[in-house]
Amino acid sequence: MRNYHDMGGQPAGPIDRHEHELQHWEKRVEALIAVLGSKKLTRSDEGRRALETIGAETYLGSGYAERRIQALANNMILRGVITIEELSNKLAEVEQRQNQLP
């Protein structure tokens, strides 16, 4: 039985093969994953497991970088690096900063 993330061989329409510039936040996601990996706080197998268990709605409704940061956050919570409360507080702080922009 296939899981939602196993799309190999399934009809999905054409693939956009044009190069596109990553947004600043997408670059930060990749940098954060690299830094945490170098500090042995995450591993590629953990990242894959987390990506494959974020749920079909989240997986299919999110872009690549969105899925990766959600998976990373889940792993950091599971490892005890951050708490749900700390993450929630930081997200609220960032949201407040965005609301103050002109």
Order of alpha helices (4+ residues) and beta strands (2+ residues): alpha-alpha-alpha-alpha-alpha
